[in-house]
């Protein structure tokens, strides 16, 4: 006789095998596309001798008629858009996982009543829930980990060629490393918990989609504050000549900038945004005590991986809380009368 645990896992596999094979085909196609694009891009760069030519934003100081500059232009036109679009696809995958895997996982059975057939076969509700969660979660984590690793591999080869793509923006940050992996279980458990609460498939899918998008926007707003940014200061003429060029080239910029007073206080650049005209803007800055010394807050490249792990930790903590909620919710169900 087959052990009961294996029988439950087999039942879950039978229920979701079509979705598993469809998901496997999708993941394999995306993985193959990333490998192909990365291989083609690296081959083109090496063939035309433009490794790191965009470093320090020199762009080779050429024009379109120059062969080297023409090669750079072709590189950007051919590979920059696929890089960004693939990153956007990987960002969308957690939402798709939550909507089409997590939300229907329990909502469909609770809506149709088929869950009661399993519960009458000497299978506890907690074991049923764990089995239903474990198999899809393992498959999702395996697939998203491979894709995130491949996209990180592609991005590391492309970042020197496309210095205008800031590493702290959604692409590539949310599509690379542990941050990309951690978003998947968060969305998955968000969908599962929503399905348990609403007990209706379509409403659970809609709510999961909205909640996952809201979480991603929230993480984007929180990201600049995950670590304390570094402040760089210009000289008396407003030039950042003392700041190494590689700091500007490799950093995530655009958070906060402005002017310093004689005492070193910071005046954000948007403090005089309501002033219309150059003279009005200058008078506003003078009234605030601004000097010609400027400052800028940025995240250096050394912040990338710590911020990746911090964001991943936040997502995994919330995912663990949602998983615990699912277990708590299903355990309290026996005290309530089930709807037939």
Buried (B, 14 or more C-beta within 10 A) or exposed (E): EEEEEEBBBEBBEEBBEEBBEEBEEBBEEBBEBBEEBBEEBBEBBEEBEBEEBBBBEEBEEBEEEEEBBBBBBEBBEEBBEBBBEBBEBBBBBBBBBBBBBBBBBBBBBBBEEEBBEBBEEEBEBEBBBBBBBEBBBEBBBEBBBBBBBBBBBBBEBBBBBBBEBBBBBBBBBBBBBBBBBBBBBBBBBBBBBBBBBBBBBEBBBBBBBEBBBEBBEEBBEEBBEBBEBBEBBBEEEEEBEEBEEEBBBBBBBBBBBBBBEEEEEBBBBEBBEEBEEEEEBEEBBEEBEBBEBBBBBBBBBEBBEEBBBBBBBBBBEBBEEBBEBBBEBBEEBEEEEEEE
